[in-house]
Amino acid sequence: MPAVRIKDHWREQHLFDQRALFAGALIALLTVVLLARLFVLQVLRHDYYAELSQGNRVRTEPIPAVRGLILDRNAEVIADNQPAYQLELVPEEVPDLKGTLKGLVALALIRSEDLDELLRTIRSRRSFDSVPIRLRMSDEDVARFAVRRFEFPGLDIKTRQTRSYPHRDLAVHALGYVGAISEQDLERIDPAAYSGTTLIGKLGVESAFEKPLHGTNGLREILVNAQGRSVARQGAFIPSLRTKAPTAGDDVLLSLDLKVQRVAEEALRGHRGAVVALDPNNGDVIALASMPGFDPNLFGRGITTAEFGVLQNDIDRPLFNRALRGAYPPGSTVKPVIALAGLTYHVVDPQQRRFCAGVFHLPGSAHLFREGKGGKHGSVDLEDAIARSCDVYFYGLADVLGVDRIAAFMAPFGFGKPTGIDIGGEKPGLLPSRQWKAKAFARAADRAWFPGETVNFGIGQGYLSVTPLQLAHYVSVIASRGKVWKPRLVSGLRDTLTGRLQRIPPVPDREVTGVDPEDWRRVVKGMIGATTRGTAAAIGAHAAYSIAGKTGTAQVFSVGQNEKYNAKDVEERLRDHSWFIAFAPAEAPRIALAVLEENGGWGASAAAPIARKVMDAYLLGPDGKLKPAPIPTGAPAAPPSKKQLEPTSPSRPPEQKQADTRTPPAPRARTTALSVSAP
């Protein structure tokens, strides 16, 4: 018979009582903890959590700062701001981003080709930031969106300030432009500082001075409902909303003179080229023109792919800044510095006359280096050679100097390196030398420096290349007799709150020393001769001021030894480039400039008349008389000769194949080495 287990009711009751007591104690403890936590939340940290809860119905919106104005030296506005409607999107409030964007495409509010770029930009921003997706909406665009607004949660129309360029393409390559903030821009800026901001500087002054122009954004708190729409109140709740006003960007004052800039661009219109005019006394950029240009307003309102394609594919390259980035052979414009090198190294007697028969050849070589246009100058001294642009004279002078001394002498004048202008994008050009060529070519046979290359160097041909800015900088150094200033476009910043103008002082660069004052005088006298009796006599006629200038004609392709160059038989884009450099008044310079007309031909007939118009615009008053200078500067020059001579042009010798193994001749005992010193 199996055993029978008797149930122990007392023991079970005791176990139940223990468990109930433990559970009651645990409940009591948790209740105490809960009450304590409620006390902390509701009493001790009431203010903190009240502020957090406020954030659920109060949204902080950025208030973009007004972008600073850009003005010329006479306070004429070049870039300002205009109110405009734009469509903005808050990513975290959009349930279907791709579907929303496709809906906007269907309404013709955005372009289908922009979808990928818009998606990348939106995803690169913070989810709660308002991202502009359509700039400068028309009234029709606003109306078309408004009637379908309910279909696009997270999107709204905002009133913003947008950039405007009232003069359109005037000075565009100096100003640059603003465009929509891209994914690449976000990698180099603080996104918080640009929250709610649509545009950012892309090129020129707009980019280089982006920080002072941008200003500091403000903020405002707005009450929103559950759908995220702004409301005045929620029931009896009236919030205390904060507002922080933005700080507008500084106004930027340029050294540009819009009157002179306008004259320069009008004179170049219909041609490809550049004009750069500087004040040789402080480096101020008076005019910086590159033609053709483009309308920067296209980028501010949001340029279409088709519009950008037209600009990018234009054979005349309107987006290309020729003044800073175009590299060209300078032609005969380098003859003044070659003459200075010869005088400084004492390898030439300035009064000794040499006979120009129209050709030059190196000793032991049958190759002929010809005078431009087949001219013959007869007996010339150094001043005549500059004034009449005698190639034969400078062929011989360059051969005697040698490439090493020429390159060393030209470097302090700014050749082969950026001038240091205060906007980006400048090209350094090329100042060739033996050392450069030894590194530049892969084949050993091409690394040797040939005597014919030195001869070419003497008339600004061969490997030497310069930008128009560099050439203007170089002639300003001659005008100031060796003083070097970094070119600058921006001369001051104006605080928009106080109106206080902060002047930016000019920046002196290293000074050219070691040149005798008499040598400066002789070279300048030769340049004055160029505009009174030489190659540019036509533009010097009847001028109200004295002009020191030099023409230049730079070949685009080489002409064979037995071939003759005829511009009429050459395709237009293969014709010679036209150069002219000058400063005026010659005895107390106030303006130094370089003019380039691509494929313009003879420098005296194409570039020089443009230079005369620019100088007249800057130096003459409404009565046609020379305006008084505030502070006369510069050394006086000798009065020019009245003798009239026939103009000549540079020649086009081909490359030589004989290596230059000779040692450059040493200077005579009176040599004073050219040196460069800090100011």
Protein Blocks (a to p, Z undefined) as FASTA:
>chain_A
ZZdddddfklmmmmmmmmmmmmmmmmmmmmmmmmmmmmmmmmmmmmmmmmmmmmmmcccd
dddddddddddfkopafbdcdddddddddfklpmblmlmmmmmmmnopacfklmmmmmmm
mmmpcfkbccdfbghiafklmmmmmmmmmmmghiacddddddddfklmnoklmnopaddd
dfklmmmmcfklmgoiabdcfbhjllmmmmmmnopaddddddddfkopacfbecjbccdd
dddddddddddddfbdfklmmmmmmmmgoiacddddddfknopafbdcddddddfklmmn
opafklmmmmmmpmnlmmbcfklmmccdekjmlmmmmmmmmmmnopacfkbccddehiac
dehiabdcddehhiaebjadfklmmmnopaklmmmmmmmnopmlmmmmmmmnopaiaehi
abehiaebjaddfklmmmmpmblklmpccfklmmmmmnopajbccdfklmmmmmmmmmnn
opacdddfbfbdcdfklopacddddddddddehiafklmmmmmmmmmmmmmmmmmlmmmg
opabdcddddddddfbdcdfkbccdfklpcfklmccddddddddfklcfbdcddddehkl
paklmmmmmmmmmmmmmmpcfkopacddfbagdjddddddfbdcdddddddddddfbdcf
bdcddddfklccdddddZZ
